[in-house]
Amino acid sequence: MAKTLTGVVSSAAGNKTITVTVTSRETHPIYGKQYTVTRKYAAHDETNDANVGDTVRVMSTPDQQAQSISARCRAQALAGPRLSSKR
C-alpha cells in the first residue's frame, strides 16, 4: 500500500514537478524529548496546479524502484485538502 503524506509546497519552479515539505514530530528513543523533523519530497504534478504555500497530499508510488515517475520524483501529488486558489 502506498504511503500518503500531507505537506506544504515549497517550490513549484520545475515543469510538472513540485517540492513538498513535510513536517512531523518525533520522540527521541532514549531521552523522550519531542523534536520536529522536516523532510522534502519531489512530487509529480501533472496539471501544474500547485503553487508555493499550498497544502497538498503526496502519495508515494507502490514500488519505489519499478514505478518511478522520473529520475527524482518518487511521489505523485494529489488534490490537497486546503489547496488554495492563488493563481
N, C-alpha and C positions, 0 to 999 in steps of 0.2 A: 504494500500500500504506500502511496506517495505521501510525503510529509507536507503539510500546509503551514506556512508561517505568515504573520502579519507584520508589515513594516512600513517605513516612510521612504518615498522615492528621494534619493539624494543626488542623482544625476540622470538626466534624460538626453544627453548630448549625442549618443550613438543612434544610428538608424535602426529602429526596431529592437533596441537594447536599452534597458534601464538598470540602474544600480539601486538596490533596495537595502536600507539599513535596518536591521532587526535588532532590537534591544530586549534583553531578558535579564532576570535577576537569578543569581545562583548563590548557593550556600557553600562555604568552604568546608571540605570534609572533616578537617581536624578542629579548626577554631570556631566553626559555627557562625562566622560573620557573613552577612549577605553583601554581595557586591554586584555591580552592573557589568554585563558583558555585551559588547556591541559587535555584531558581525555584518559584513557586507556581502550581498549576493548579486551576481549579474543575472538578470532575468530577461526572457524574450517577450517583447510587447509587439504583437503582430500589427495592431492598428495604430501605434504611436499615440495613444490617448493619454497616457500618464504624463504628468508634469511634476516638477520638483515641489515637494511638500505634500503630495497626495499620499493618502494611506491606502495601500494595496495589499492584497494577499498574493503570495507566490507559492507555487506547488512544484516540488522537485519532480524530476522525471522518474518513472518507476525503476528503471535500471540506469544508474548514472553513466555507465560506460556504453551501453548498447544504444541508447536513445538520446544522446547529447544533441542539443539543438545547434550549437556552433562550437567553436573552439573554447570559448569562455562561458557561454550560457548553459547552465545545468538546471535552470528552473524556468517555469512558464508563469507569466503574470496573469492573474485572474482579475475579474472585476472586484474592486475594493469596496469595503463596507461604507467608507466615507470618501469616495472618490470625488474630489472637488471639481467644479467646472470652471477653473481658471484658465481660459484659453484666449 
